């Protein structure tokens, strides 16, 4: 099937992200429907003016999201495993540039509670040393929001690595830009003090292999930020 719409040449900043966005826009246009063969890597790279590596990275992300499916030896196809209504809703959400902080926190509540539990179960002494190093770096950058957020993110990345779950590690790796922005926003709202205290308690629980406590602490940590965010929003509406 020949695609009727022409792609725009890509700016070379965040290339794979821009490639993915144009691919989603193409899918949203209705020209290519669930079950159809998608444009080949070579053709996409040629039309967009980018390398096949950038195109392949964007395709891999969309495969991971369930939007595309790769049939080896046959090509890349638009997933037909979900109805057209659900498919259009998914594409609309992917086209939304702004992801709300509360959505990120809700996602973290689902994923990172599991990571904390697995880390408590599987951690070794060198893992604890890595978490303690992250804590120390956070304490050193107490007054620098950007630096503190970077080390906070490093701590949570370490939890995913310690969990040993490759899918969790890959998922969080794909979300680094979103996670980083969310961490920075959270620190601006709540400050750094609570973060340092909560991370130390969590590391203590992981070191003791206390799975239930690690689960409880991570749940309370993220849930408290969600509640604080709701209160802040409520006050803003009232004023």
C-alpha positions in Angstrom: 0.0 0.0 0.0 1.4 3.4 -1.0 1.0 6.2 1.7 -0.5 9.4 0.2 0.7 11.7 2.9 4.3 13.1 2.7 6.5 13.3 5.8 8.3 16.5 6.8 12.1 16.6 7.1 13.3 16.1 10.7 15.1 18.6 12.9 18.1 16.7 14.3 17.4 17.5 18.0 15.6 14.5 19.6 15.5 12.8 16.2 13.9 9.5 17.2 11.3 11.3 19.3 10.3 13.5 16.3 10.3 10.5 14.0 7.9 8.7 16.4 5.6 11.7 16.6 5.3 11.9 12.8 4.7 8.2 12.6 1.8 8.5 15.1 0.4 11.5 13.2 0.4 9.4 10.1 -1.4 6.6 11.9 -3.9 9.0 13.4 -4.7 10.4 9.9 -6.5 7.2 9.1 -4.5 6.7 5.9 -2.9 3.6 7.4 -5.3 1.4 9.4 -5.0 -1.5 11.9 -3.7 -4.5 10.1 -2.0 -2.5 7.3 1.6 -2.8 6.4 3.6 0.3 7.6 6.1 2.2 5.6 9.5 0.4 5.4 12.5 1.6 7.4 14.4 2.6 4.2 11.5 4.6 2.9 10.8 6.3 6.2 14.5 7.3 6.6 14.5 8.6 3.0 11.3 10.7 3.4 12.3 12.1 6.8 15.9 12.7 6.0 17.3 10.8 9.0 19.3 7.6 9.5 17.7 4.1 9.7 19.0 3.9 13.3 16.6 6.8 14.3 13.7 5.2 12.4 14.4 1.8 14.0 14.5 3.3 17.5 11.1 5.0 16.9 9.6 1.7 15.6 10.9 -0.2 18.6 9.2 2.3 20.9 5.9 1.9 19.0 6.2 -1.9 19.1 6.7 -1.7 22.8 3.6 0.4 23.1 1.6 -2.2 21.1 0.9 0.2 18.2 3.1 -1.6 15.7 4.1 -5.3 15.3 7.1 -6.6 13.4 6.7 -9.8 11.4 10.2 -10.9 10.6 10.7 -11.5 6.9 7.4 -9.8 6.2 7.6 -6.2 7.4 6.1 -3.9 10.0 2.4 -3.8 10.5 -0.1 -1.7 12.4 -1.4 -3.8 15.3 -4.9 -5.1 14.7 -5.1 -6.7 18.1 -7.3 -3.9 19.5 -10.4 -2.3 18.1 -10.3 0.9 16.0 -11.9 3.0 18.7 -9.3 1.9 21.3 -6.5 2.3 18.7 -7.6 5.9 18.0 -7.7 6.7 21.7 -4.2 5.4 22.2 -2.8 7.4 19.3 -4.5 10.5 20.6 -2.9 10.1 24.0 0.5 9.5 22.4 0.2 12.8 20.5 -0.4 14.8 23.6 2.8 16.6 24.3 2.1 17.4 28.0 1.9 14.4 30.3 0.4 15.5 33.7 2.6 15.0 36.8 -0.2 13.1 38.5 -0.3 10.6 35.6 3.5 10.0 36.0 3.0 9.5 39.8 0.2 7.1 39.2 2.4 5.1 36.8 5.2 5.1 39.3 2.9 3.9 42.0 2.1 0.8 39.8 5.6 0.1 38.6 8.0 1.2 41.3 6.2 -0.4 44.2 6.9 -3.7 42.4 10.5 -2.6 41.8 11.0 -1.9 45.5 9.6 -5.3 46.5 11.9 -7.1 44.0 14.9 -5.1 45.1 14.3 -6.0 48.7 14.1 -9.7 47.7 17.1 -9.7 45.4 19.6 -7.1 46.6 23.2 -7.7 47.3 25.7 -5.6 49.2 27.0 -3.9 46.1 23.4 -2.9 45.3 23.0 -1.3 48.7 26.3 0.5 48.2 24.9 2.0 44.9 21.7 3.1 46.6 23.7 4.7 49.5 25.9 6.5 46.9 22.7 7.9 45.3 21.5 9.1 48.8 24.8 10.8 49.5 24.7 12.6 46.1 21.2 13.7 46.8 22.2 15.1 50.2 25.2 17.0 48.6 22.9 18.6 46.0 20.2 19.5 48.6 19.8 23.1 47.5 20.1 22.4 43.7 16.8 21.3 42.3 18.1 20.0 38.9 21.1 18.2 40.5 18.9 16.7 43.2 16.4 15.5 40.6 19.1 13.9 38.6 20.4 11.9 41.6 16.8 11.1 42.7 16.2 9.6 39.2 19.5 7.7 39.4 18.2 6.1 42.7 15.0 4.9 41.1 16.9 3.7 38.0 19.0 1.7 40.4 15.9 0.1 41.9 14.8 -1.1 38.5 18.3 -2.6 37.8 18.3 -4.3 41.2 14.9 -5.8 40.5 16.4 -7.8 37.6 13.3 -7.5 35.5 14.5 -6.7 32.0 11.1 -5.4 30.8 10.9 -3.0 33.8 14.4 -1.8 33.1 13.7 -1.1 29.4 10.4 0.6 30.2 11.9 3.0 32.7 14.8 3.6 30.3 12.4 4.7 27.6 10.7 7.1 30.0 13.8 8.9 31.2 12.9 12.3 29.8 9.4 12.1 31.3 10.7 10.8 34.6 13.3 13.6 34.8 10.8 16.3 34.2 8.4 14.8 36.8 11.2 14.5 39.4 12.1 18.1 39.0 8.5 19.2 39.3 7.9 17.1 42.3 11.0 18.5 44.1 9.8 22.1 43.3 6.5 21.3 44.9 7.7 19.3 48.0 11.3 20.3 48.5 14.3 17.9 49.0 14.1 17.1 52.8 11.3 14.5 52.6 13.0 12.8 49.7 16.3 12.3 51.5 14.5 10.9 54.6 12.2 8.6 52.6 15.0 7.2 50.4 17.1 6.3 53.5 14.3 4.4 55.1 13.6 2.6 51.8 17.3 1.6 51.4 17.3 0.3 55.0 14.3 -1.9 54.3 15.9 -3.2 51.1 19.1 -3.9 52.9 17.2 -5.9 55.5 15.3 -7.8 52.7 12.1 -6.6 54.3 9.8 -6.9 51.3 6.6 -5.8 53.0 8.2 -2.7 54.5 9.8 -1.8 51.2 6.4 -2.1 49.5 4.8 0.1 52.2 7.5 2.7 52.1 7.5 3.1 48.4 3.6 3.2 48.3 3.5 5.9 51.0 6.3 7.9 49.4 4.6 8.2 46.0 1.1 8.4 47.4 2.1 11.3 49.7 3.3 13.2 46.7 0.0 12.5 44.9 -2.0 13.8 47.9 0.3 16.8 48.2 -0.2 17.6 44.5 -4.0 17.3 44.9 -4.0 19.7 47.8 -1.8 22.2 46.0 -4.1 22.0 43.0 -7.2 22.4 45.2 -5.8 25.5 46.9 -4.9 27.0 43.5 -8.5 26.5 42.3 -9.9 28.1 45.4 -7.7 31.1 45.1 
